[in-house]
Amino acid sequence: MLDLMCWGFTAVVGGWVLPLAIGVVRGAGLLSARSIFWNSAMGWGTLEL
């Protein structure tokens, strides 16, 4: 029973994480500069707060 739950959990996590990781890797080239800008801007915003 525990093995089935572990396999089901792994399948669910893999089903979500793998496509997400592929999408992130594909979008990283396009969004890297923008995300760095936004992260730094948010970092400065939190520092000011």
N, CA, C and O atoms as a printed pandas DataFrame, in Angstrom:
     atom_number atom_name residue_name chain_id  residue_number  x_coord  y_coord  z_coord
0              1         N          MET        A               1    0.845   -1.208    0.000
1              2        CA          MET        A               1    0.000    0.000    0.000
2              3         C          MET        A               1    0.869    1.242    0.000
3              4         O          MET        A               1    0.641    2.178   -0.767
4              5         N          LEU        A               2    1.865    1.240    0.868
5              6        CA          LEU        A               2    2.757    2.385    0.945
6              7         C          LEU        A               2    3.528    2.553   -0.364
7              8         O          LEU        A               2    3.766    3.671   -0.821
8              9         N          ASP        A               3    3.918    1.409   -0.964
9             10        CA          ASP        A               3    4.631    1.480   -2.244
10            11         C          ASP        A               3    3.751    2.106   -3.316
11            12         O          ASP        A               3    4.220    2.914   -4.116
12            13         N          LEU        A               4    2.453    1.726   -3.332
13            14        CA          LEU        A               4    1.544    2.305   -4.321
14            15         C          LEU        A               4    1.420    3.812   -4.109
15            16         O          LEU        A               4    1.399    4.581   -5.070
16            17         N          MET        A               5    1.338    4.225   -2.853
17            18        CA          MET        A               5    1.229    5.650   -2.571
18            19         C          MET        A               5    2.495    6.375   -3.006
19            20         O          MET        A               5    2.426    7.476   -3.553
20            21         N          CYS        A               6    3.646    5.764   -2.767
21            22        CA          CYS        A               6    4.908    6.389   -3.173
22            23         C          CYS        A               6    4.972    6.513   -4.682
23            24         O          CYS        A               6    5.382    7.545   -5.212
24            25         N          TRP        A               7    4.558    5.437   -5.384
25            26        CA          TRP        A               7    4.587    5.492   -6.847
26            27         C          TRP        A               7    3.602    6.532   -7.370
27            28         O          TRP        A               7    3.915    7.266   -8.308
28            29         N          GLY        A               8    2.424    6.599   -6.774
29            30        CA          GLY        A               8    1.437    7.581   -7.207
30            31         C          GLY        A               8    1.927    8.995   -6.958
31            32         O          GLY        A               8    1.761    9.876   -7.802
32            33         N          PHE        A               9    2.528    9.208   -5.801
33            34        CA          PHE        A               9    3.070   10.523   -5.480
34            35         C          PHE        A               9    4.166   10.910   -6.461
35            36         O          PHE        A               9    4.220   12.044   -6.937
36            37         N          THR        A              10    5.047    9.943   -6.760
37            38        CA          THR        A              10    6.138   10.194   -7.707
38            39         C          THR        A              10    5.585   10.512   -9.081
39            40         O          THR        A              10    6.081   11.412   -9.758
40            41         N          ALA        A              11    4.552    9.775   -9.503
41            42        CA          ALA        A              11    3.968   10.009  -10.823
42            43         C          ALA        A              11    3.336   11.390  -10.894
43            44         O          ALA        A              11    3.488   12.099  -11.888
44            45         N          VAL        A              12    2.624   11.772   -9.834
45            46        CA          VAL        A              12    1.973   13.089   -9.817
46            47         C          VAL        A              12    3.024   14.190   -9.832
47            48         O          VAL        A              12    2.926   15.138  -10.611
48            49         N          VAL        A              13    4.035   14.066   -8.966
49            50        CA          VAL        A              13    5.076   15.085   -8.899
50            51         C          VAL        A              13    5.827   15.160  -10.224
51            52         O          VAL        A              13    6.105   16.249  -10.725
52            53         N          GLY        A              14    6.158   13.985  -10.795
53            54        CA          GLY        A              14    6.857   13.962  -12.074
54            55         C          GLY        A              14    6.012   14.568  -13.175
55            56         O          GLY        A              14    6.521   15.283  -14.038
56            57         N          GLY        A              15    4.706   14.278  -13.142
57            58        CA          GLY        A              15    3.813   14.810  -14.164
58            59         C          GLY        A              15    3.714   16.322  -14.100
59            60         O          GLY        A              15    3.514   16.979  -15.122
60            61         N          TRP        A              16    3.853   16.875  -12.909
61            62        CA          TRP        A              16    3.803   18.337  -12.776
62            63         C          TRP        A              16    5.171   18.960  -12.975
63            64         O          TRP        A              16    5.304   19.966  -13.671
64            65         N          VAL        A              17    6.196   18.361  -12.361
65            66        CA          VAL        A              17    7.509   19.014  -12.309
66            67         C          VAL        A              17    8.229   18.955  -13.650
67            68         O          VAL        A              17    8.848   19.935  -14.065
68            69         N          LEU        A              18    8.153   17.802  -14.339
69            70        CA          LEU        A              18    8.917   17.681  -15.578
70            71         C          LEU        A              18    8.461   18.670  -16.643
71            72         O          LEU        A              18    9.306   19.372  -17.198
72            73         N          PRO        A              19    7.159   18.765  -16.962
73            74        CA          PRO        A              19    6.740   19.767  -17.949
74            75         C          PRO        A              19    7.041   21.188  -17.478
75            76         O          PRO        A              19    7.395   22.054  -18.279
76            77         N          LEU        A              20    6.900   21.418  -16.185
77            78        CA          LEU        A              20    7.188   22.739  -15.640
78            79         C          LEU        A              20    8.668   23.072  -15.827
79            80         O          LEU        A              20    9.017   24.179  -16.235
80            81         N          ALA        A              21    9.531   22.102  -15.525
81            82        CA          ALA        A              21   10.971   22.326  -15.684
82            83         C          ALA        A              21   11.314   22.569  -17.144
83            84         O          ALA        A              21   12.119   23.446  -17.456
84            85         N          ILE        A              22   10.701   21.788  -18.054
85            86        CA          ILE        A              22   10.962   21.979  -19.483
86            87         C          ILE        A              22   10.504   23.367  -19.913
87            88         O          ILE        A              22   11.204   24.051  -20.660
88            89         N          GLY        A              23    9.333   23.785  -19.446
89            90        CA          GLY        A              23    8.837   25.114  -19.785
90            91         C          GLY        A              23    9.750   26.204  -19.240
91            92         O          GLY        A              23    9.992   27.211  -19.905
92            93         N          VAL        A              24   10.256   25.999  -18.029
93            94        CA          VAL        A              24   11.155   26.992  -17.432
94            95         C          VAL        A              24   12.448   27.074  -18.240
95            96         O          VAL        A              24   12.954   28.162  -18.514
96            97         N          VAL        A              25   12.976   25.906  -18.618
97            98        CA          VAL        A              25   14.229   25.892  -19.378
98            99         C          VAL        A              25   14.018   26.558  -20.737
99           100         O          VAL        A              25   14.873   27.312  -21.200
100          101         N          ARG        A              26   12.881   26.279  -21.374
101          102        CA          ARG        A              26   12.607   26.890  -22.677
102          103         C          ARG        A              26   12.412   28.393  -22.545
103          104         O          ARG        A              26   12.895   29.160  -23.379
104          105         N          GLY        A              27   11.706   28.817  -21.500
105          106        CA          GLY        A              27   11.427   30.232  -21.328
106          107         C          GLY        A              27   12.588   31.006  -20.704
107          108         O          GLY        A              27   12.581   32.237  -20.695
108          109         N          ALA        A              28   13.582   30.288  -20.185
109          110        CA          ALA        A              28   14.672   30.962  -19.470
110          111         C          ALA        A              28   15.416   31.916  -20.397
111          112         O          ALA        A              28   15.768   33.025  -19.995
112          113         N          GLY        A              29   15.656   31.490  -21.639
113          114        CA          GLY        A              29   16.388   32.343  -22.570
114          115         C          GLY        A              29   15.637   33.635  -22.840
115          116         O          GLY        A              29   16.246   34.699  -22.951
116          117         N          LEU        A              30   14.294   33.545  -22.947
117          118        CA          LEU        A              30   13.512   34.728  -23.251
118          119         C          LEU        A              30   13.306   35.597  -22.020
119          120         O          LEU        A              30   13.289   36.824  -22.110
120          121         N          LEU        A              31   13.149   34.948  -20.864
121          122        CA          LEU        A              31   12.721   35.675  -19.676
122          123         C          LEU        A              31   13.854   35.968  -18.701
123          124         O          LEU        A              31   13.630   36.607  -17.673
124          125         N          SER        A              32   15.060   35.513  -19.005
125          126        CA          SER        A              32   16.126   35.651  -18.014
126          127         C          SER        A              32   16.380   37.120  -17.681
127          128         O          SER        A              32   16.443   37.495  -16.510
128          129         N          ALA        A              33   16.525   37.947  -18.716
129          130        CA          ALA        A              33   16.807   39.360  -18.460
130          131         C          ALA        A              33   15.636   40.003  -17.730
131          132         O          ALA        A              33   15.829   40.771  -16.788
132          133         N          ARG        A              34   14.410   39.684  -18.173
133          134        CA          ARG        A              34   13.236   40.304  -17.553
134          135         C          ARG        A              34   13.085   39.839  -16.111
135          136         O          ARG        A              34   12.797   40.645  -15.226
136          137         N          SER        A              35   13.279   38.528  -15.866
137          138        CA          SER        A              35   13.114   38.024  -14.499
138          139         C          SER        A              35   14.197   38.586  -13.587
139          140         O          SER        A              35   13.934   38.899  -12.426
140          141         N          ILE        A              36   15.420   38.715  -14.114
141          142        CA          ILE        A              36   16.488   39.307  -13.301
142          143         C          ILE        A              36   16.122   40.741  -12.944
143          144         O          ILE        A              36   16.312   41.176  -11.808
144          145         N          PHE        A              37   15.595   41.470  -13.925
145          146        CA          PHE        A              37   15.194   42.848  -13.658
146          147         C          PHE        A              37   14.110   42.898  -12.593
147          148         O          PHE        A              37   14.188   43.676  -11.642
148          149         N          TRP        A              38   13.069   42.031  -12.772
149          150        CA          TRP        A              38   11.964   42.047  -11.818
150          151         C          TRP        A              38   12.415   41.602  -10.440
151          152         O          TRP        A              38   11.999   42.180   -9.437
152          153         N          ASN        A              39   13.282   40.558  -10.376
153          154        CA          ASN        A              39   13.760   40.086   -9.075
154          155         C          ASN        A              39   14.561   41.172   -8.374
155          156         O          ASN        A              39   14.412   41.382   -7.170
156          157         N          SER        A              40   15.414   41.864   -9.128
157          158        CA          SER        A              40   16.208   42.924   -8.505
158          159         C          SER        A              40   15.300   44.075   -8.077
159          160         O          SER        A              40   15.494   44.669   -7.017
160          161         N          ALA        A              41   14.302   44.386   -8.918
161          162        CA          ALA        A              41   13.379   45.466   -8.556
162          163         C          ALA        A              41   12.590   45.089   -7.304
163          164         O          ALA        A              41   12.403   45.917   -6.412
164          165         N          MET        A              42   12.125   43.828   -7.237
165          166        CA          MET        A              42   11.385   43.397   -6.054
166          167         C          MET        A              42   12.303   43.364   -4.846
167          168         O          MET        A              42   11.879   43.683   -3.735
168          169         N          GLY        A              43   13.559   42.983   -5.052
169          170        CA          GLY        A              43   14.510   42.964   -3.945
170          171         C          GLY        A              43   14.727   44.365   -3.395
171          172         O          GLY        A              43   14.752   44.565   -2.180
172          173         N          TRP        A              44   14.884   45.342   -4.299
173          174        CA          TRP        A              44   15.050   46.723   -3.846
174          175         C          TRP        A              44   13.787   47.212   -3.142
175          176         O          TRP        A              44   13.861   47.936   -2.150
176          177         N          GLY        A              45   12.608   46.803   -3.673
177          178        CA          GLY        A              45   11.354   47.208   -3.038
178          179         C          GLY        A              45   11.253   46.665   -1.618
179          180         O          GLY        A              45   10.823   47.371   -0.706
180          181         N          THR        A              46   11.655   45.386   -1.430
181          182        CA          THR        A              46   11.564   44.809   -0.094
182          183         C          THR        A              46   12.618   45.436    0.815
183          184         O          THR        A              46   12.386   45.601    2.012
184          185         N          LEU        A              47   13.782   45.787    0.247
185          186        CA          LEU        A              47   14.804   46.430    1.073
186          187         C          LEU        A              47   14.327   47.799    1.546
187          188         O          LEU        A              47   14.575   48.198    2.683
188          189         N          GLU        A              48   13.639   48.510    0.657
189          190        CA          GLU        A              48   13.141   49.831    1.054
190          191         C          GLU        A              48   12.071   49.708    2.136
191          192         O          GLU        A              48   11.989   50.540    3.039
192          193         N          LEU        A              49   11.236   48.641    2.033
193          194        CA          LEU        A              49   10.217   48.442    3.052
194          195         C          LEU        A              49   10.882   48.027    4.367
195          196         O          LEU        A              49   10.195   47.807    5.364
